Amino acid sequence: EYVMQAAGKQYAIVYAMDGYDEASLTGPFKLRMSHQESLFHPEDLGFEVLSQESLRGGADAVASAHILRNILENKGTAAQKNVVLVNAALAIQCLHPEKTMENCIGEARQSLESGAAMAVLKKLID
């Protein structure tokens, strides 16, 4: 964080208070950005608190990749989709701090549901 501050770079660090290195929606999470620090609860962003079991990953890299593909094809569970939406929204807000979280969540939702997010993955793979 201090390196980014010293370089004058825009950054965001997100971590859940229960140990996840992302906004897991399993409880409160902290967002530290170059210009602010905030504590969020899932309900603050219009999401329900999730159980850790609802976010269980794959047993190996292949299974995890399958889960990711399902989410990007808009076939993931509601819990998986919501976690992806909030983390994508946080990334959008890091790049565009003038946007509200509500708008960033809307952009993330549109990207996921329209297939644009999957198209980016396919482009990266090809």
N, C-alpha and C positions, 0 to 999 in steps of 0.2 A: 504494500500500500504506500509506504513512504517513498519508494522509488518512483511510483507513478505520480505522486504529489510533487516531488522534486522536479520531475520532468514536465510538469504542467499538463499531464495527460488526463483525459476523462476516463473514469473507471467505475466499476461496480463490483462489490463483493457481497455475495448473498450466502447466508447460512441459516439453517433452521436451528432453533434453540434446543432441539432434541438430538442434534448430531448430524443431520443430513447436510451435505454441501450444496444445497439448493433450497428453493422454496418448496418444501415437500407437501405443504398444506396439512401436515399431521399436527400442527400447532403453530405457535408464533415463529416468525423468522425475522432476522435483521438484514437490512439493506444499507450498506455503506457505499456511498457514492462520493465522487470528488467534491461535491458541493453540499452534501447532507448525510445524515444518518437517521434511519427510521426503524421502528419496530412495528411489524404488521402482524395481524391475526388473519387467518383465512377469511373470516366473516367481514373484515374491513374491505375486502376486495370482491365480496359477493359470492364467496365459495364456502362450502361446508368443510368442517374439519374431517380429515380422512384418517382411516386406520392404517397402520404400517402394513398390515396384511394386504390391503387393497393395492399396494404399490410394489409388491414383491416382484423382483426382477427375474430374469432367466437364470437357469442353472449354469449356463456357460455363455460364451460370446455368441454362439450361433443362436441360441434361444433369445438372448437379449436383443440381437439384431432383428429377429423376427418380431419381437414386441415393438421395437422402434418403427419398423416398416408398417405394422398394423396401425400404430398411432398416426403416422404420417399419411396413411391411406384412409384416415378417419374411421378406422375399425377398432380402435382401442376402447378400453373401458372408460366410463365417465371419469373415474378417478385419474387414470393415466392422462386422459385428454386435459383435464383441469390443471394438473401439475405442469404439463407442457405449455399450456396457455399462459399460466402466470409467469413461468420462467422466461418464455419468449417475450412477454410483455415487459418484464424487467429489463431485458436486453434492449428492447426498442426504446424504453425510457432512458436508458443509459446514453444512447445515441441522440435522443431527442428529449432532453429534460424539460422542455417547455410543454410537452404533451402530458395530459392527465393519464393516470393509470387506467381509468375507464376506457379512454381512447386507445391506449396501447393494447389492452386486452381485446378490444374490438378488432384492431389490426391483426393481432395474432390469431384470433378466431377466424377471421376472413381468410388469412393465408392458409391455415390448416384445412378449413372446410372447402375451400375452392380448389385445393390440390396444388396450390403454388408452393407450399413447403415441400411436398413430395417431389415436385419438378426440380427444385433446387438440389435435393439429394441425388436424384437421377443424373443431373448435370455434373455433380461432383464425382459420381461413380464413373461416368463415361469419360 
